[in-house]
Amino acid sequence: MKPRIGVTVSHRSGWRIFPLMALGVWLAGGKALRWQSVEDVDISAVSGVIIGGGDDIAPALYGGEIVIGARLDEARDEMEKSVLVQAFDAGLPILGICRGSQMLNVVLGGDLDQDAYATTGGRRFNTILPRKSVHIKPGSRLARIAGSDVMKVNAMNTQAVCKLGKGLEVAARDEDGMIQAVERVREPFALGVQWHPEHLFYARRQRALFGALVAAAKACQQDRPQLGAVDRQDAQADPA
């Protein structure tokens, strides 16, 4: 049976983002379920979770200060915090995308830089096109999933991971030093990326991110180690 993947999305943009997420999951061999409110969530019905992108995370969750102009969705914050806690308790694999990567870090005790471009002094991007260069850490799980060559990605964020949450390591940074990916170094599988791979479904390396999650979800269904399943999936991937 295809593994089912719970996908959290925003009330504002879920109608256009979820179909892209569902496509990425389907191409990887899974089936996506849309979670837009707490009433939708059923951890027992899925073998993996994607925490999607969207509004900034409320600073109260990590000890930050409210920034003028920030768009928040506190109900979604609470839903996704609960989803992540339940997913870890159930040993489910997780993929965090942009806001989702940040929420993963916050739930594990980390914090965020609320204006990451001001901190790094880098060029500010706001595009779904692959314009930003990301340097992937050699030897990281992300490198095994998507290769260690410089990756061109999109960027639609202001916040970024700052202090790392428990059990996470940096897997990629951009040319200005901003953290672009984090990964869990032990079971269950968890990967967070700052960019939006759902908009780059035509790129093999971006599809590989969904492929890694689905491979881990299949392993979860069969009560097998997830990280080994992800590594085997990568070894069998088309190198082109």
QUIZIBEL-V230251 format. One record per pair of residues at least 12 apart in sequence whose ideal C-beta (glycine too) atoms are under 8 Angstrom apart, sorted by the first residue. I is the first residue (numbers start at 1). J is the second residue. Records with the same first field share a line. If there is no record, write none. Layout:
I = J + J
This chain:
1 = 221
2 = 29 + 30 + 31
3 = 29 + 30 + 31 + 46 + 47 + 48 + 214 + 217 + 218 + 220 + 221
4 = 30 + 31 + 32 + 33 + 45 + 46 + 47 + 48 + 217
5 = 25 + 30 + 31 + 32 + 33 + 46 + 47 + 48 + 49 + 50 + 213 + 214 + 217
6 = 32 + 33 + 35 + 41 + 42 + 43 + 45 + 46 + 48 + 49 + 50 + 83
7 = 21 + 22 + 25 + 32 + 33 + 34 + 35 + 49 + 50 + 52
8 = 35 + 36 + 49 + 50 + 51 + 52 + 76 + 79 + 80 + 83 + 100
9 = 21 + 34 + 35 + 36 + 52 + 54
10 = 36 + 52 + 53 + 54 + 55 + 73 + 76
11 = 36 + 37 + 73 + 76
12 = 54 + 55 + 73
13 = 54
14 = 34 + 36 + 52
17 = 52 + 53 + 54 + 198
18 = 32 + 34 + 52
20 = 198 + 199 + 201
21 = 50 + 52 + 198
22 = 34
23 = 198 + 201
24 = 197 + 198 + 201 + 206 + 207 + 209 + 210
25 = 50 + 210 + 213 + 214
27 = 201 + 207 + 210
28 = 207 + 210 + 211 + 213 + 214 + 215
29 = 211 + 214 + 218
30 = 48 + 210 + 213 + 214 + 217
32 = 50
33 = 45 + 46
35 = 79 + 83
37 = 75 + 79
38 = 75 + 78 + 79 + 82
41 = 79 + 82 + 83 + 86
43 = 83 + 86 + 87 + 90 + 92
44 = 90
46 = 92 + 217
47 = 92 + 93 + 217 + 218 + 220 + 221
48 = 92 + 93 + 94 + 95 + 213 + 214 + 216 + 217 + 220
49 = 83 + 84 + 87 + 92 + 93 + 94 + 95
50 = 94 + 95 + 96 + 97 + 100 + 213
51 = 80 + 83 + 84 + 94 + 95 + 96 + 97 + 99 + 100 + 101 + 103 + 104
52 = 97 + 98 + 99 + 100 + 198
53 = 97 + 98 + 99 + 100 + 156 + 196
54 = 73 + 76 + 98 + 99
55 = 71 + 72 + 73 + 76 + 99
56 = 70 + 71 + 72 + 99 + 114 + 158 + 159
57 = 72 + 77 + 99 + 102 + 103 + 106 + 112 + 159
58 = 72 + 74 + 77
59 = 114
61 = 77 + 81 + 106
62 = 106 + 110 + 111 + 112
63 = 111
64 = 111 + 112 + 114
65 = 114
67 = 114 + 115
70 = 114
77 = 103
80 = 100 + 103
81 = 103 + 106 + 107
84 = 103 + 104 + 107
85 = 107
87 = 188
88 = 188
91 = 187 + 188 + 220
92 = 188 + 217 + 220
93 = 188 + 189 + 190 + 213 + 216 + 217 + 219 + 220 + 226
94 = 184 + 188 + 189 + 190 + 191 + 213
95 = 190 + 191 + 192 + 193 + 209 + 210 + 212 + 213
96 = 190 + 191 + 192 + 193
97 = 192 + 193 + 195 + 196 + 197 + 198
98 = 156 + 157 + 193 + 194 + 195 + 196
99 = 157 + 159
100 = 192
101 = 161 + 181 + 182 + 192 + 193 + 194
102 = 159 + 160 + 161 + 192
104 = 165 + 168 + 182 + 190 + 192
105 = 161 + 164 + 165 + 168 + 182 + 192
106 = 165
107 = 165
108 = 165 + 166 + 167 + 168
109 = 165 + 166
110 = 161 + 162 + 163 + 164 + 165 + 166 + 168
111 = 162 + 163
112 = 159 + 160 + 161 + 162
113 = 159 + 160 + 161 + 162 + 178
114 = 158 + 159
115 = 158 + 159
116 = 157 + 158 + 159 + 160 + 162 + 178
117 = 158 + 178
119 = 178
120 = 174 + 176 + 177 + 178
121 = 176
122 = 174 + 175 + 176 + 177 + 178
123 = 176
125 = 154 + 155 + 156
126 = 155 + 156
127 = 154 + 155 + 156
128 = 154 + 156 + 196 + 199
129 = 154
130 = 152 + 153 + 154 + 200 + 203
131 = 152 + 154 + 155
132 = 152 + 153 + 154 + 155 + 174 + 195
133 = 150 + 151 + 152 + 174 + 175
134 = 150 + 151 + 152 + 153 + 172 + 173 + 174 + 180 + 181 + 195
135 = 150 + 172 + 173 + 174 + 175
136 = 148 + 149 + 150 + 151 + 171 + 172 + 181
137 = 170 + 171 + 172
140 = 169 + 171 + 172 + 183
141 = 171 + 183 + 191 + 227 + 230 + 231
142 = 171 + 172 + 181 + 183 + 191 + 193
143 = 171
144 = 230 + 231 + 234
145 = 191 + 208 + 209 + 211 + 212 + 230 + 234
146 = 205 + 206 + 208 + 209
147 = 205
151 = 172 + 205
153 = 180 + 193 + 194 + 195 + 196 + 200
154 = 195 + 196 + 199 + 200
155 = 194 + 195
156 = 196
157 = 194
160 = 178 + 179 + 180 + 194
161 = 179 + 182 + 192 + 194
162 = 179
164 = 182
165 = 182
167 = 184 + 185 + 186
168 = 182 + 183 + 184 + 185 + 190 + 192
169 = 182 + 183 + 185
170 = 182
171 = 183 + 191
172 = 193
178 = 194
179 = 194
180 = 193 + 194 + 195
181 = 193 + 194
186 = 227
187 = 225 + 226 + 227
188 = 216 + 220 + 226
189 = 212 + 213 + 216 + 226 + 227 + 230
191 = 209 + 212 + 213
193 = 209
197 = 209 + 210
204 = 238 + 240
208 = 234 + 237
211 = 233 + 237
212 = 230 + 233 + 234
215 = 229 + 230 + 232 + 233
216 = 229 + 230
